[in-house]
Amino acid sequence: MNRKSYAAMALAGALAVGGTAHAQEPPGDGLALARAQNCMSCHSVNRPLMGPALHDVATRYATRSNAVTWLSHKIVEGSSGVWGAVPMPANTQLSPDQAVALATWILSLK
């Protein structure tokens, strides 16, 4: 899948996902998906583990105009050097809709 088609799918998913949440009460669906996809092996909602706290990720990126699309891309493709020496591996097992759901949930934690 090329970047343009991924971005279009992510945007469509972002428009379909919607909803709000409070940092004290992460929505069950997003948390369940994060647990099922092993995100919580390296991340926690409120404190850094091997990776940054998801609340900190939301705080850093929530003001981006394309935050859901950008973060969903980072979730699927992985990254390195952004939050320290430990790279985030690519999560290519995720569908674009799952990546958008995770990004939307994470951004709701701000």
C-alpha positions as CSV (number, residue, x, y, z in Angstrom):
1,M,0.0,0.0,0.0
2,N,1.5,3.4,-0.9
3,R,1.5,6.3,1.4
4,K,-1.3,8.2,-0.4
5,S,-3.7,5.3,-0.2
6,Y,-2.8,4.7,3.4
7,A,-3.3,8.3,4.3
8,A,-6.7,8.3,2.5
9,M,-7.8,5.2,4.4
10,A,-6.6,6.6,7.6
11,L,-8.5,9.8,7.1
12,A,-11.6,7.9,6.2
13,G,-11.2,5.9,9.3
14,A,-10.6,8.9,11.4
15,L,-13.8,10.5,10.3
16,A,-15.7,7.3,11.1
17,V,-14.1,6.7,14.5
18,G,-14.9,9.9,16.5
19,G,-15.7,10.2,20.2
20,T,-14.0,11.6,23.2
21,A,-12.5,10.2,26.4
22,H,-10.9,11.4,29.6
23,A,-7.4,10.5,30.6
24,Q,-8.6,9.1,33.8
25,E,-11.0,6.7,32.0
26,P,-9.5,5.4,28.8
27,P,-12.3,4.0,26.5
28,G,-12.5,0.3,26.8
29,D,-12.4,-0.4,23.0
30,G,-9.1,1.5,22.5
31,L,-7.5,0.0,25.6
32,A,-8.7,-3.5,24.6
33,L,-7.2,-3.0,21.1
34,A,-4.0,-1.7,22.5
35,R,-3.7,-4.7,24.8
36,A,-4.6,-7.2,22.1
37,Q,-2.0,-5.7,19.8
38,N,0.7,-5.7,22.6
39,C,1.0,-1.9,22.7
40,M,0.8,-2.1,26.5
41,S,3.9,-4.3,26.6
42,C,6.0,-1.1,26.0
43,H,3.5,1.7,26.8
44,S,1.3,2.6,29.7
45,V,-1.4,5.2,29.7
46,N,0.1,7.5,32.4
47,R,3.7,6.5,32.9
48,P,6.7,5.7,30.7
49,L,7.8,2.1,30.4
50,M,10.0,1.0,27.5
51,G,8.1,3.6,25.4
52,P,6.6,6.9,26.3
53,A,3.3,7.2,28.3
54,L,0.4,7.3,25.8
55,H,-0.8,10.5,27.6
56,D,2.5,12.1,26.8
57,V,2.2,11.0,23.1
58,A,-1.3,12.6,23.0
59,T,-0.1,15.8,24.6
60,R,2.8,16.1,22.2
61,Y,0.9,15.5,19.0
62,A,-2.7,16.5,19.6
63,T,-2.2,20.0,18.2
64,R,-1.1,18.7,14.8
65,S,-3.8,19.3,12.2
66,N,-3.2,15.8,10.8
67,A,-2.6,14.1,14.2
68,V,-4.7,11.0,13.6
69,T,-3.3,10.3,10.2
70,W,0.2,11.1,11.2
71,L,0.1,9.0,14.4
72,S,-1.6,6.1,12.7
73,H,1.2,6.1,10.1
74,K,3.8,6.1,12.9
75,I,2.1,3.2,14.6
76,V,2.1,1.1,11.5
77,E,5.5,2.1,10.1
78,G,7.4,2.4,13.5
79,S,9.9,5.1,14.3
80,S,13.3,5.7,15.9
81,G,15.0,8.5,17.8
82,V,11.8,10.4,18.5
83,W,11.4,9.5,22.2
84,G,14.9,8.2,23.0
85,A,17.2,5.4,22.0
86,V,14.6,2.6,21.9
87,P,13.0,2.3,18.5
88,M,9.3,1.6,18.1
89,P,8.9,-1.4,15.8
90,A,6.6,-1.4,12.8
91,N,3.1,-2.8,13.5
92,T,2.4,-4.1,10.0
93,Q,-0.2,-6.6,11.4
94,L,-2.6,-3.7,12.0
95,S,-5.2,-2.8,9.4
96,P,-5.5,0.9,8.6
97,D,-8.8,1.0,10.5
98,Q,-7.1,-0.5,13.6
99,A,-4.2,2.0,13.4
100,V,-6.7,4.9,13.1
101,A,-8.7,3.5,16.1
102,L,-5.5,3.3,18.2
103,A,-4.3,6.8,17.1
104,T,-7.8,8.3,17.9
105,W,-7.8,6.6,21.3
106,I,-4.3,7.7,22.1
107,L,-5.0,11.3,21.1
108,S,-8.1,11.3,23.3
109,L,-5.9,10.8,26.3
110,K,-4.5,14.3,26.4
